[in-house]
Amino acid sequence: MISNQILQNTIDGLKGITRMDLCIIDTEGKVLAATFPDTEIYVNSALAFVESPADSQVVQGCQFFKVFDEHQLEYILMAKGDSEGVYMVGKIASFQIQNLLVAYKERFDKDNFVKNLLLDNLLLVDIYNRAKKLHIDTEVRRVVFIVETNREKDGNELEKVRGLFGGKSRDFITAVDEKNIIVVKEVGDHESYEDLNKTAEVILNLFRDHDSREIHIAYGTIVGEIKEVSRSYKEARMALDVGKIFFEERRVVAYSTLGIGRLIYQLPIPLCKMFIKEIFDRKSPDDFDEETLTTINKFFENSLNVSETSRQLYIHRNTLVYRLDKLQKSTGLDLRVFEDAITFKIALMVVKYMKYMESLDY
């Protein structure tokens, strides 16, 4: 069904060209869009016209038209004006709305297909049969973007993203839940992941009026066949979650850049608990004070370089060495040793992952 906003924009545009007023009423007498006030006085006439066999009729000095969707009466269009051309304008307007119905119906069919494709609700044979009927190419490069707004989206946000892609029929913009907008984008032969990142940044700029912390965009890997689109979607969903855990400062996250975070995300929680207990006994990296955690993180940022870390922390080199020695005594891990540093880094990430999963349980 066409939104009332689209109907209103359509007749506003037609009035701007023809200087004639138009009104659209549904078959139950509800005024959906109008270019003039006091439309209620025409509702009874519109309802009577619904029951008549005529396709067009002059009532109360106005020209009434029926707009059908495959022989099913959908709207009553009313045109009024002093010009003799009011009938012609009404015919053009009803023709335009009828075409909108066809276009939106086709998009709705494609939208349903894409949703079922993303959610793995189709058999392989159904994917190819329905794609053929809907004239969707099955062997082009595509990638899935997920735009999470962290609040219930409205129709404007969806249309905003659709508008960005210029209504290009080869790209699909849809939604499978209340807070996420999904973009299934066709990718050119020469487009790279760097280009996809630029696309994600452009989408992000559409929501610059939001609190930037609310917006997260993730995308999967490029796939070559339509049957693999659901895999790119699942990858984007994982990237969204992993990004929140390990890359909090990033607004855009690609599945291909998740690194070890992708592996940790797939670990069962009991195994994670066993690992933390094995490495730290009953302690947890979370138990360290803020100064120690800052020292550890800065040491990792500087690739285990003692001199550079002490310089950035504004402390003497010996002070840093003392802190690292103290940490070694309490954990048995010397962060100056590469293997111990890796173990500690992974442990920090595992604890972050466990905390995130616990927060979802609440």
C-alpha positions as CSV (number, residue, x, y, z in Angstrom):
1,M,0.0,0.0,0.0
2,I,1.3,3.5,-0.9
3,S,1.9,5.7,2.1
4,N,-0.2,8.8,2.7
5,Q,2.9,10.9,2.4
6,I,3.7,9.6,-1.1
7,L,0.1,10.2,-2.1
8,Q,0.3,13.8,-0.7
9,N,3.5,14.5,-2.5
10,T,2.1,13.2,-5.7
11,I,-1.0,15.4,-5.7
12,D,0.9,18.4,-4.4
13,G,3.2,18.1,-7.4
14,L,0.3,17.7,-9.8
15,K,-1.4,20.8,-8.3
16,G,1.8,22.8,-8.8
17,I,1.7,21.9,-12.5
18,T,-2.0,22.1,-13.3
19,R,-3.3,24.6,-10.6
20,M,-6.2,22.3,-9.8
21,D,-7.1,20.8,-6.4
22,L,-7.1,17.0,-5.9
23,C,-8.2,14.8,-3.1
24,I,-7.8,11.0,-2.5
25,I,-10.3,9.1,-0.4
26,D,-10.2,5.4,0.4
27,T,-13.2,3.0,-0.1
28,E,-14.2,3.5,3.6
29,G,-14.5,7.2,3.4
30,K,-11.2,8.2,5.0
31,V,-9.4,11.2,3.4
32,L,-5.8,10.1,2.7
33,A,-4.4,13.2,1.0
34,A,-5.8,16.5,-0.2
35,T,-4.6,19.9,-1.6
36,F,-7.5,21.8,0.0
37,P,-9.4,22.0,3.3
38,D,-13.0,21.1,4.0
39,T,-12.7,17.7,2.3
40,E,-15.2,16.0,4.7
41,I,-18.1,17.5,2.8
42,Y,-17.3,15.2,-0.1
43,V,-16.9,12.0,1.8
44,N,-20.6,10.9,1.6
45,S,-20.6,11.5,-2.2
46,A,-17.4,9.5,-2.5
47,L,-19.0,6.6,-0.6
48,A,-22.0,6.7,-2.9
49,F,-19.7,6.8,-5.9
50,V,-18.0,3.6,-4.6
51,E,-21.3,1.7,-5.0
52,S,-22.1,3.1,-8.4
53,P,-21.1,1.2,-11.6
54,A,-19.5,4.3,-13.2
55,D,-15.7,4.7,-13.4
56,S,-16.0,8.5,-13.4
57,Q,-18.8,10.9,-12.4
58,V,-19.4,14.6,-11.7
59,V,-20.8,15.1,-8.1
60,Q,-21.1,18.3,-6.2
61,G,-19.4,20.2,-9.0
62,C,-16.3,17.9,-8.8
63,Q,-15.0,15.2,-11.0
64,F,-14.8,11.8,-9.3
65,F,-12.6,8.9,-10.6
66,K,-12.1,5.3,-9.4
67,V,-8.5,4.0,-9.1
68,F,-8.2,0.2,-9.4
69,D,-5.4,-2.2,-8.4
70,E,-5.9,-5.3,-10.7
71,H,-9.7,-4.8,-10.8
72,Q,-9.9,-4.1,-7.0
73,L,-11.1,-0.6,-6.2
74,E,-8.4,1.0,-4.1
75,Y,-9.1,4.8,-4.1
76,I,-11.5,7.5,-5.1
77,L,-9.8,10.5,-6.7
78,M,-11.5,13.8,-6.7
79,A,-10.5,16.8,-8.9
80,K,-12.0,20.2,-8.8
81,G,-11.4,23.5,-10.6
82,D,-12.9,26.1,-12.8
83,S,-11.1,25.0,-15.9
84,E,-12.7,22.7,-18.6
85,G,-9.6,20.6,-18.3
86,V,-10.5,19.2,-14.9
87,Y,-11.5,15.9,-16.4
88,M,-8.2,15.6,-18.2
89,V,-6.2,16.5,-15.1
90,G,-8.2,14.0,-13.0
91,K,-7.5,11.2,-15.6
92,I,-3.8,12.0,-15.5
93,A,-3.8,12.0,-11.7
94,S,-5.6,8.7,-11.5
95,F,-3.3,7.2,-14.1
96,Q,-0.3,8.3,-12.1
97,I,-1.6,6.8,-8.8
98,Q,-2.5,3.6,-10.6
99,N,1.1,3.4,-11.8
100,L,2.3,4.0,-8.3
101,L,0.2,1.1,-7.1
102,V,1.9,-1.2,-9.6
103,A,5.4,0.1,-8.7
104,Y,4.9,-0.3,-5.0
105,K,3.3,-3.7,-5.4
106,E,6.4,-4.9,-7.4
107,R,8.7,-3.4,-4.7
108,F,6.7,-5.1,-2.0
109,D,7.1,-8.5,-3.7
110,K,10.8,-7.9,-4.1
111,D,11.0,-6.7,-0.5
112,N,9.4,-10.0,0.8
113,F,11.7,-12.0,-1.4
114,V,14.8,-10.2,-0.1
115,K,13.6,-10.5,3.6
116,N,13.1,-14.3,3.2
117,L,16.4,-14.6,1.4
118,L,18.3,-12.8,4.2
119,L,16.6,-15.0,6.9
120,D,17.2,-18.3,5.0
121,N,13.5,-19.0,4.6
122,L,13.8,-20.1,1.0
123,L,14.8,-23.4,-0.5
124,L,17.6,-23.2,-3.1
125,V,15.2,-23.9,-6.0
126,D,12.8,-21.3,-4.8
127,I,15.5,-18.7,-4.6
128,Y,16.3,-19.0,-8.3
129,N,12.7,-19.4,-9.5
130,R,11.5,-16.4,-7.6
131,A,14.5,-14.3,-8.6
132,K,13.8,-15.1,-12.2
133,K,10.1,-14.1,-11.9
134,L,11.1,-10.8,-10.2
135,H,13.8,-10.1,-12.8
136,I,16.6,-10.1,-10.2
137,D,20.0,-11.0,-11.4
138,T,21.3,-14.1,-9.6
139,E,25.0,-13.9,-10.5
140,V,26.3,-10.4,-9.6
141,R,28.5,-9.3,-6.8
142,R,26.6,-8.1,-3.7
143,V,27.2,-7.2,-0.1
144,V,24.9,-6.6,2.9
145,F,25.1,-3.5,5.1
146,I,23.2,-3.3,8.4
147,V,22.4,0.2,9.8
148,E,21.5,0.1,13.5
149,T,19.9,3.2,14.9
150,N,19.3,1.9,18.5
151,R,15.8,3.2,18.4
152,E,12.6,2.2,16.7
153,K,12.9,3.5,13.1
154,D,10.2,5.4,11.3
155,G,9.3,5.3,7.6
156,N,11.4,8.5,7.0
157,E,14.6,6.8,8.0
158,L,14.0,3.9,5.6
159,E,13.0,6.3,2.8
160,K,16.1,8.4,3.5
161,V,18.4,5.4,2.9
162,R,16.4,4.5,-0.2
163,G,16.8,8.0,-1.5
164,L,20.5,7.8,-1.1
165,F,20.7,4.9,-3.6
166,G,18.4,6.9,-6.0
167,G,15.7,4.2,-6.1
168,K,18.2,2.0,-8.0
169,S,16.2,-1.2,-8.6
170,R,19.4,-3.4,-8.5
171,D,19.9,-2.4,-4.8
172,F,17.5,-3.4,-2.1
173,I,16.7,-1.5,1.1
174,T,14.5,-3.3,3.6
175,A,14.1,-4.0,7.3
176,V,13.7,-7.3,9.3
177,D,13.2,-5.8,12.7
178,E,12.4,-2.5,14.5
179,K,15.9,-1.0,14.8
180,N,17.9,-2.2,11.8
181,I,17.8,-1.1,8.1
182,I,19.3,-3.6,5.7
183,V,20.9,-2.6,2.4
184,V,21.7,-5.3,-0.1
185,K,24.0,-3.5,-2.5
186,E,25.2,-4.5,-5.9
187,V,29.0,-4.2,-6.1
188,G,30.8,-3.3,-9.3
189,D,33.6,-5.5,-10.6
190,H,36.3,-2.9,-9.7
191,E,34.8,-1.9,-6.3
192,S,36.9,-2.8,-3.2
193,Y,36.3,-3.0,0.5
194,E,37.7,0.5,0.7
195,D,34.9,1.7,-1.6
196,L,32.4,-0.2,0.7
197,N,33.8,1.7,3.7
198,K,33.2,5.0,1.9
199,T,29.6,3.9,1.1
200,A,29.1,3.2,4.8
201,E,30.4,6.6,5.8
202,V,28.0,8.2,3.3
203,I,25.1,6.3,4.9
204,L,26.4,7.4,8.4
205,N,26.3,11.0,7.3
206,L,22.5,10.7,6.5
207,F,22.0,10.4,10.3
208,R,24.2,13.3,11.4
209,D,21.1,14.7,13.2
210,H,21.1,11.6,15.5
211,D,23.3,11.1,18.5
212,S,26.3,9.6,16.8
213,R,26.7,7.0,19.5
214,E,23.3,5.6,18.5
215,I,24.4,4.7,14.9
216,H,26.4,1.7,14.0
217,I,26.9,0.3,10.5
218,A,28.4,-3.1,9.7
219,Y,28.8,-5.0,6.5
220,G,29.7,-8.5,5.4
221,T,31.9,-9.9,2.7
222,I,31.2,-9.5,-1.0
223,V,29.4,-12.6,-2.4
224,G,29.0,-13.6,-6.1
225,E,25.7,-15.4,-6.1
226,I,22.3,-14.6,-4.8
227,K,22.1,-17.8,-2.7
228,E,25.1,-16.4,-0.7
229,V,23.5,-13.1,0.3
230,S,22.2,-14.5,3.6
231,R,25.9,-15.3,4.5
232,S,26.9,-11.7,3.9
233,Y,23.9,-10.7,6.1
234,K,25.0,-13.1,8.9
235,E,28.5,-11.7,8.7
236,A,27.2,-8.2,9.0
237,R,25.2,-9.1,12.1
238,M,28.3,-10.7,13.7
239,A,30.4,-7.6,12.8
240,L,27.7,-5.4,14.5
241,D,28.0,-7.4,17.7
242,V,31.8,-7.8,17.7
243,G,32.2,-4.2,16.9
244,K,30.3,-3.2,20.0
245,I,32.4,-5.5,22.2
246,F,35.9,-4.8,20.9
247,F,35.8,-1.7,18.8
248,E,33.5,0.7,20.8
249,E,35.0,3.8,19.2
250,R,34.1,2.7,15.6
251,R,30.8,3.6,14.0
252,V,31.5,1.5,10.9
253,V,32.8,-2.1,11.2
254,A,33.6,-4.6,8.4
255,Y,33.4,-8.3,8.9
256,S,36.8,-8.6,7.2
257,T,38.5,-6.5,9.9
258,L,37.3,-8.3,13.0
259,G,40.5,-10.3,13.5
260,I,40.7,-12.3,16.6
261,G,37.5,-10.8,18.0
262,R,35.6,-12.9,15.5
263,L,37.1,-16.1,17.0
264,I,36.4,-15.1,20.6
265,Y,32.8,-14.2,19.7
266,Q,32.2,-17.8,18.7
267,L,33.5,-19.3,21.9
268,P,31.0,-20.8,24.4
269,I,30.8,-19.0,27.7
270,P,31.8,-22.0,29.8
271,L,35.0,-22.4,27.8
272,C,35.7,-18.7,28.4
273,K,35.2,-19.0,32.1
274,M,37.5,-22.0,32.2
275,F,40.2,-20.1,30.3
276,I,40.1,-17.1,32.6
277,K,40.2,-19.3,35.7
278,E,43.2,-21.3,34.2
279,I,45.2,-18.1,33.5
280,F,44.3,-16.0,36.5
281,D,43.1,-18.5,39.0
282,R,40.3,-16.8,40.8
283,K,41.3,-13.3,39.7
284,S,40.1,-11.5,36.6
285,P,41.8,-8.7,34.5
286,D,38.8,-6.6,35.6
287,D,40.0,-6.7,39.2
288,F,43.1,-4.5,38.4
289,D,43.0,-0.9,39.3
290,E,42.6,1.9,36.7
291,E,46.3,2.8,36.8
292,T,47.3,-0.8,36.1
293,L,44.8,-1.2,33.2
294,T,45.8,2.1,31.7
295,T,49.5,1.0,31.8
296,I,48.7,-2.4,30.2
297,N,46.6,-0.9,27.4
298,K,49.2,1.8,26.6
299,F,51.9,-0.9,26.6
300,F,50.0,-2.9,24.1
301,E,49.3,0.2,22.0
302,N,53.0,0.8,21.7
303,S,53.8,-2.8,20.7
304,L,55.5,-3.6,24.1
305,N,57.9,-0.7,23.8
306,V,58.9,0.3,27.3
307,S,60.6,3.6,26.4
308,E,57.7,4.9,24.3
309,T,55.0,3.7,26.8
310,S,56.7,5.5,29.7
311,R,57.1,8.6,27.6
312,Q,53.4,8.7,26.7
313,L,52.3,7.9,30.3
314,Y,54.7,10.7,31.6
315,I,56.4,8.4,34.0
316,H,60.0,7.3,34.5
317,R,61.1,4.1,32.7
318,N,61.9,2.5,36.0
319,T,58.3,3.2,37.3
320,L,56.9,1.4,34.3
321,V,59.3,-1.5,34.8
322,Y,58.2,-1.6,38.5
323,R,54.5,-1.8,37.5
324,L,55.2,-4.6,35.0
325,D,57.2,-6.5,37.6
326,K,54.3,-6.1,40.1
327,L,51.8,-7.4,37.5
328,Q,54.1,-10.4,36.8
329,K,54.1,-11.3,40.5
330,S,50.3,-11.2,40.8
331,T,49.5,-13.0,37.5
332,G,52.6,-15.0,36.6
333,L,52.6,-13.2,33.2
334,D,55.4,-11.0,32.0
335,L,54.0,-8.6,29.4
336,R,57.5,-7.9,28.1
337,V,57.5,-11.5,26.9
338,F,55.6,-11.9,23.6
339,E,53.8,-15.1,24.5
340,D,52.6,-13.8,27.9
341,A,51.5,-10.5,26.3
342,I,49.4,-12.4,23.8
343,T,47.8,-14.5,26.6
344,F,47.0,-11.4,28.6
345,K,45.6,-9.5,25.6
346,I,43.3,-12.4,24.7
347,A,42.2,-12.7,28.3
348,L,41.2,-9.0,28.3
349,M,39.1,-9.6,25.1
350,V,37.5,-12.7,26.5
351,V,36.4,-10.8,29.7
352,K,34.9,-8.1,27.5
353,Y,33.0,-10.7,25.5
354,M,31.7,-12.4,28.7
355,K,30.5,-9.0,30.1
356,Y,28.7,-8.2,26.8
357,M,26.9,-11.6,26.7
358,E,25.9,-11.2,30.4
359,S,24.4,-7.8,29.6
360,L,22.3,-9.3,26.9
361,D,20.9,-11.8,29.4
362,Y,19.6,-9.0,31.5
